[in-house]
Structure formats: structure tokens, C-alpha cells
Amino acid sequence: AKRALATLGPLAKRNSSAELANLLGSVYEENGQSLDAVGSFQRAAESEPLNEDYRFDYIWELLEHRSFEPACLVAEPAVQDFPSSMRMKLALGVAWFGLQRFREAQELFVATAKQFPDSDLPLYYVTLAPDTSGIDIPETKALLTAHRERFPRRFLPLYLLGRAELRDGDAKVAAELLQESIRLQPEHAQARYELGRAYAELRRFHEAIAQYEASVRLQPDLAEAWYHLYLAAHGSGDADRASRAEAMFRKLRQEPEKQDAVQSFVYNMRE
């Protein structure tokens, strides 16, 4: 990144093209110069306002650094300028979410899921947003069910629907959906963890333990899986396994906080 910056920096002073400014923004970000990155992305977006990529990169940079009010000011007109852009709508929703305008954000996530019925990504936002906001989205299950019927071999609708059923207290249905999702993506740590929770609700502790252990093998820093492994092992009378899981959970609790919902949304939007 430093070599790229040394090359592009002087070039940018002689050439004010939007393309170069946008590229320089990415190099600044990789080099840890976030303020310079924001300025460079802004120049690119303002130089070519009808370029969706430049506008989105500018908004994404603001969201990445939790500048929600500026991101909102840029994203609101962008949604009007690019009405067929799914990512612009999600970006605006994330900006609202970051400003704790939860209901507006969630309504936009639902509208986006309906506008783009072939895409998994808006469903991810619809399903996970209530975990942070505490505001339920009544349409969630209907959207997920319709998506599952439309794309029965896709992992995400099955996983998210299983997660929603578990949250609503139907562990049996949740387990069936999560089992099916894992058959499609056996190395998805979070799905393994959620299936473990469903088994634990059904008091199938040995099966829950197997899923929790698979989850932490795939993602060793998944603190909640270690905690529930401790609970399941304790409930099944396996004191040694429970003690090891509890120790690992306590160790992870002392480490820095994992990404929150907004960071997760931003990451997935970029992917």
C-alpha cells in the first residue's frame, strides 16, 4: 500500500480524474489514512455524480468509519439517482440503522427484499436487524418462506428461516431447517451453533454438544458457541468438557468486542 501511495499520490496532483481519485481512496484506506480516503472518495463521487460505483464507494467509506450522518446525507439522494440499485438502498438503511432510526431502516430493508426477490442479501438485513433494534419485523417469515420456495437449494433462506423459527420458540422446525441448511453448507459455523441451540431446546444435549464443537472448530473465536457448549455439557453431566468450554468462553470474554450489527452489515454489503 505504501508503494502504491508513493506512485499514485504525485500522479493525482497532476491528474484530477475521478477514476484516479477513487483508486487513491482505496490505497489511502489500505494505508490506514481514513481521512484522506474519505476526501479522495468524495472527490471521485463529486467529479462523476452519475457513476454509481464512485458514489457507493464514498458512502461505504463513511459507513465503515461510522460517519452515519454524512453517509445518510450522501445516500439519500443516491437512492433517488439510482432507483434500481439494491446496494444504495441497503447503504441508506445501514446509515439510518447507525443513527438508531431503526423502524425506517427496517422498513427499507423489507421494501428492498421485495424489490429484489432473487437476492439473498436484503433478507440477511431483514432477519438480523431486530436482534439489535429490538423491533420485530412481522414480514420476516413470509419473505424467507417465499424465498425458500423460490430457491430450495439456497443455503441462506434455510439458515435464516431456521434462525427465525428458533427465535420464535419452535425448536423442532428450526432444527429441521438448520439441518437442511448444513447439508448445503456443512462448514458454516453459525449454522452449526444455531442447530446446537435448537437441539439443546429439545434437550438433545449430546447432539447439541456435537454441533457446538463443530462450530468452534470452524470458528474458534465464537464465544457464544463456547458458552452454550458449557451449558450443554453441564446439563449432560460432562464436567470436564463443561470446564474446558467455560475456560475458553471466559478467555474470549476478555478479548476486544467482535463486530456489531452495523459493522456486519457494512462488511456483507461490500462482499
N, C-alpha and C positions, 0 to 999 in steps of 0.2 A: 504493500500500500504506500509506503514512503517513497519508493522509486517511482511509482505511478504518479504520485503527487508532485514530485520534483519535475517530472516531464510535463504533466498537464497544467500545472499552476502557471508557469510562464506563457504557455500556449494560450491559455484562457485570457490572459491580459491583452493578447494581440487579436484573438478571435472571440467574438461575443455570441457565437451561435448557441441556440437553445440546446442543441444536441451535446455540445461540449460542456455546457453548464450542468446539464443533467448528469453526465458521466462524472464530472468533477464532484458533484454532490455525493455520489456513491463512494468515490475514493476518500473524500473527507470523512464520511461516516465510518468506513473501514479503518481509518486512521485515528478514530476517536475524537474528531473535531466536529462535534454535533452542531454548534452554532454556524460554523462555516458551511456545513452540509445543508442546513435549513436555508441559508441565504442563497446557495447555489441552486437548489431545487426550486426556490421561489423565482429566481431569475429565469430559469428554463420555462416554468409554467406561465409566467407573465409574458415571456417573449413569444410563445406559441400557445395562446389560450385555448385553441381548438384541438390541441394534442392531448388525448385522454391519458396517455402514459405519463407525460410530464406532470399533468395535474394530479394524477393519482400518486405518483412518487412523492410529490410535495406533501400531500395530505398524510400519506403513510409515515413520512419522516416526523411530522408533527405528532401523530398518534404514538409513534414509537417512543417519543420522549415526553409523552403525557401532556402535551400542549393542547388540551381539548378545546379550549375556547377558540384559539386561532384555527384549529383543524375544522371546527364547526363553521367558522366564517368562510373557509375555503370550500368545504364540502357542500354546503347548502346550494350555492349557485352551480357547482359542478353537477349535482344531481339533475338540475334543470337543463344544463347544457348537454348532458349525456344521459338521456332518459332510458336508454337501453343498456346501460352499464350496471351490471349486478354489483361489481366491486365498489362503485361510487356510493350506491345505496347502503351497502354494508359499512363502508367507511363512515358515512354520516351517522348511521346507527351506533357505531362504536364511539364516535365523538359525543353523541348525546348520552350514551351509557356512562362514559367517563365523567360527564357533567352531572351524573345522577338523575338525568331526565329519563328514568327507566321506562316509564309507560310509553313515551313517544318512541324510544329506541325499539322496544319490543314490538310495537305495532308496525314499525318499519321493517323489522326482521320478518314478521309474518307476511306482510304485503310482498316483500321480496321473494319469499319462499313460494308464494302463489304466482308471482310473475315469472319465476324461473323454475317450473316444476321438474325439469330434468336435472337440476343441480342439487348435490348433497349439501353444499356449504351453507346456504341460508338455514337449513334445518338444524345444523350444528349450533348456530347462534340462537335460534328459537328455543332449542332444548336446554342449552346451558345458561342462558340469561337469567331465568328465575332463581338459579342457585345463589346468585349474588344479590339480585334485586329483592328477592322475597315476594315478587309479584308473579302469580301464576299466569300462564298463557293457555286459555281454555282450548284453543285450536291445535295445540301441540300434537296430541294423539291422532287426531283426524288427519293432519298433514303427514305425519310419519306413516300412518297406516296406508294412506293413498300412495305414498312414495314407495312403500314396501311392495304393494300390489303391482305398481308400475314397473319396479325393478327388483324382482325377487332374489336376484343373485348379487345384490349390492350389500356390502358389509354395513355401512354407516346407518341406514334406516333400521336395520335389525338391532344393531347395538343401541342406538338412541331410543328406540321403542322399548327395548328391554329395560333400559335405564329408567324410562318414564314409568313403566309398569311397576318397577321396584319402588320408585319414589311414592307411587300411589298405593302401595301396600299389597300388590298381587305378586308375591314371590314366585308362585308356581308358573304363571305365564311369563314372568320376567326370566326365569331360568330357562324355559323353552326357547325364548327368543335369543337369549345370550348364548346358549349352546349352539344355535344355528349360526349366529354371527361368528363364533370362534371357529366353526368348521370352515368358514370363508377366510378368516384371518387368525390363524392359531397363535401368532406371535404378538397379538395386541394386548399389552399388559393391563390396560384399564378395563378392557372387556373381561379378562380373567378375574380381575379384582371384583368387578360388579357381579359376575357369576358366583364368586365365592360368597359375596354378601347374600345373594338370593338363596344359596344352599344353607347358609347359616340361619336365615329366617325360617327355613323349612326344617331346621335342627338336623341337617345332614352334615354334621361337623367334619367328618373325615373327608368328604368331598369338598367342603369349603376350604379345608386346610390345603388340599392338593391344588386348588385354584389360586389361593393366596401365595403359595410357594412358587407356582409357575409365574405369577405376576411379578414377584420380587426378583426372580431370576432374570426376567426380561427387563425390569426397570428397578434396580436395587435401591433407588432413592425415593420410591413410592411409599411415603411414610404411612399413609392411611392403610395400605395393604399390610404393612408390618403390624400396625395396631390391631387390625381385625384378625390377623393371624394369631396374635397373642390371645385375643378374646376366644377364638375358636379352639385353640389348643388348650386353653384354660378350661373351657366348657367341656372338652372331651377328656379332661384328666391328664393330659400330656404336659406335666410340669416342666420338663427340660426344654421342650420346644417352645412353650409359653415364655419361659425365662429368656431364651435367646431372642425371641421376637420382641419382647418388651425392651431388652437392652438396645436392640437396633433401632427401635422406634424412638427411644429417649435420645440416642445419639443424633438421629436425624432432626429431632426437635430443636437441637442446639445449633443446627446449621441455618444459614440465611433462608428466609421465606422463598418458596417457589413462586413462579409467576402467577399473578392473579388473573381474574377472568378477562380484564381488558387486554393484558399482555398476550393471553392465549388467543383472543380474538384477532389481535393485530398479526400475530405470527401466522395463524391459519389463513388470514386474508392474503398475506404475501405469498404463501405457498400456492 
